[in-house]
Amino acid sequence: MDVTKPIETLRLGGLSLAIWRNTAKDGVWYNATLERRYYDEAAREWKSTHSYGRDDLLPMSKLLERAFTRIHELQASDREQDRQAAEPPSSQTKAAAKPARSR
């Protein structure tokens, strides 16, 4: 079974933001998902939710800002890799440098 994993996860307190890389014939794009983890005392287990309280909003905005910057960095890296892949191979690399002659 092929399990897709986020390429990066940013965390702040109980909040986590996962960055996902998507590929299709049209190209590559990135998405983000956000969740809040909490411990359910009655069930004695960790759970996650997509519901956020007032005290989650400012930390969430900080995570979103970091994700925005990180996705732009990833896109720039993708463009650079595409540019390098599109360059024709350089003409024959020069032979290894000859050792200098001693006088």
N, C-alpha and C positions, 0 to 999 in steps of 0.2 A: 504494500500500500504506500503510495507516494504522499507524504505529509508535507504540506506547504508550511514554511516557517517565515516569520518576518525577517527582513534583512537586518533590522536593528530594533531594539526596544529601549525607550527612554523612560526613566522612572523618577517619581517625585512623591515621597510619602507613600500613600496607598494607591496612587494613580500610576498607570502605566500607559504608554502610547507606543503602539507597534507600527513600524513603517514597512510597507509591503511593496515589492517590486513586481510589476505586471508586464508581461511581454505578449505582443500580438503582432500580426503582420504589419500593422500600422506603426509599430514602434514600441517604445518602453514608456511607462508612466508609473507614478508612485501614488499610493493611497495610505491613509493612516486610520487606525482604530484606537479608541480611547476606552479604558475601563477603570473602575475603582474596585479594589479588593478589600474585603472585610472578613472578619472572623465571626461566624454564626455560632454563638455559645450553645444554643439549644441543639444544633446538629453536630457541634464539635468539629467543624470543618471550615476551611477557607472557601469563600464564594466570591463571585464577581458580579458587578452590576453596571448598567449604563445609565443609572440615575445618579444625579449629582446634587449635593446640597450647597448652600451658600458658601460654606468654608472650603469647598472644593474648587470654586470658580477661579480664584486668583492663581492657585498652583496649576490649575488646568491651562490657564492662559499662558503661563510660563512654559509649560510642556509644549503647547501648540506653537509658540514662537520658536522654540528650539527645533521642533520638527520641521517647520517652515524653512529655517536656515539649512538644516541637514539635507532636506530634499533638494534644495537648490544646489548644494555641494555635490550631491549624487548626480544630478542632471548635468552639471558642468563636467564631472568626471566622465560620464557617458559620452558627452559631445567630444571630449578630447580623445577618448578611445576610438570613437567613430572617425574622427579626423585622421588619426594615426593609421587606422586600418585602410583608409581611402588613399593614403599617400602611396605613390609607386615606390617600390623598393629602390633604395639609392643605387646608383650605378656602382659597379665593382668597388668594394671597399679597398682602400689602399693596402698594399702589402705591408706586412709588419715593418716598422721603422728599422732602417739599417743602423747598426751600432756605429757610433762616431769613431772616426779613425784617430788613433793616437799619433802624435807627431814626435 
